[in-house]
Amino acid sequence: MTVQRFEDLKVWQKAQDLAVTVYSNFSNHKDFGFRDQITRASISISNNIAEGFERKTNPDFKRFLYFSLASNSEVRSMLYLSERLRYLTKEDAEILINETNEISKMLYTFIKSMK
């Protein structure tokens, strides 16, 4: 079965869920610079998957999947920092970090499967 829409990709769905969770955790945060950076990076993950998918060529799609991977790593790095700065509890940070790890695995698997 070939996926016809990016919305059907499990990794895109998971990235969207992560962005919603990041937004809900940081939407009222007082550190505007931090909030802006982590929310933009979280949105970038699913947006790059969508943009790459619509390019309709494997080399372009693969390149955008790598962009998604980089944004996902940026979010994970900021989550570690958010715990150290006490913006999130250790438990909340770990939950989100685990989500980014899962997204990374999904992206790597997807990239490897492309020719």
VEXKOL-595755 format. One record per residue (C-alpha): residue in three letters; y, x, z. Coordinates in steps of 0.05 Angstrom, whole numbers, padded with zeros to 5 digits, always signed. Layout:
ALAYXZ/...
//
This chain:
MET+00000+00000+00000/THR+00067+00028-00021/VAL+00127+00014+00022/GLN+00181-00023-00018/ARG+00236-00024+00034/PHE+00259+00027+00085/GLU+00260-00029+00137/ASP+00184-00029+00134/LEU+00178+00044+00155/LYS+00154+00050+00227/VAL+00195+00113+00237/TRP+00258+00077+00215/GLN+00243+00020+00263/LYS+00231+00068+00320/ALA+00295+00106+00305/GLN+00334+00040+00305/ASP+00304+00023+00373/LEU+00325+00091+00399/ALA+00396+00081+00374/VAL+00400+00013+00409/THR+00375+00043+00474/VAL+00424+00102+00470/TYR+00481+00053+00457/SER+00461+00010+00517/ASN+00457+00071+00562/PHE+00523+00102+00540/SER+00568+00045+00514/ASN+00610+00043+00578/HIS+00607+00117+00592/LYS+00673+00150+00612/ASP+00659+00216+00577/PHE+00683+00193+00509/GLY+00666+00257+00473/PHE+00595+00258+00498/ARG+00586+00184+00485/ASP+00613+00189+00415/GLN+00569+00249+00398/ILE+00503+00221+00424/THR+00514+00152+00394/ARG+00533+00181+00326/ALA+00473+00227+00326/SER+00426+00170+00346/ILE+00452+00127+00289/SER+00445+00184+00240/ILE+00369+00186+00249/SER+00354+00118+00219/ASN+00413+00121+00170/ASN+00387+00185+00139/ILE+00317+00155+00132/ALA+00348+00095+00097/GLU+00393+00136+00052/GLY+00337+00183+00032/PHE+00289+00126+00018/GLU+00339+00094-00030/ARG+00347+00160-00069/LYS+00279+00144-00099/THR+00257+00216-00108/ASN+00212+00254-00062/PRO+00254+00318-00060/ASP+00317+00278-00040/PHE+00279+00235+00009/LYS+00247+00296+00041/ARG+00316+00329+00048/PHE+00343+00268+00084/LEU+00281+00265+00129/TYR+00299+00336+00151/PHE+00370+00312+00166/SER+00339+00257+00208/LEU+00297+00308+00244/ALA+00359+00350+00259/SER+00397+00290+00286/ASN+00337+00271+00328/SER+00336+00341+00358/GLU+00410+00336+00372/VAL+00399+00271+00411/ARG+00341+00303+00450/SER+00384+00363+00468/MET+00440+00317+00492/LEU+00390+00277+00533/TYR+00371+00340+00571/LEU+00445+00353+00582/SER+00457+00281+00604/GLU+00405+00290+00658/ARG+00436+00356+00682/LEU+00505+00323+00682/ARG+00476+00264+00720/TYR+00495+00215+00665/LEU+00423+00191+00666/THR+00369+00193+00719/LYS+00312+00241+00707/GLU+00266+00182+00695/ASP+00312+00149+00644/ALA+00324+00215+00608/GLU+00249+00229+00604/ILE+00235+00161+00573/LEU+00286+00173+00519/ILE+00264+00246+00509/ASN+00193+00221+00499/GLU+00219+00172+00446/THR+00253+00229+00409/ASN+00189+00270+00413/GLU+00150+00212+00382/ILE+00202+00205+00327/SER+00197+00280+00312/LYS+00121+00275+00305/MET+00128+00216+00259/LEU+00180+00251+00216/TYR+00139+00315+00212/THR+00077+00275+00192/PHE+00117+00237+00140/ILE+00147+00301+00111/LYS+00079+00335+00108/SER+00050+00276+00070/MET+00102+00281+00015/LYS+00088+00322-00047/
//
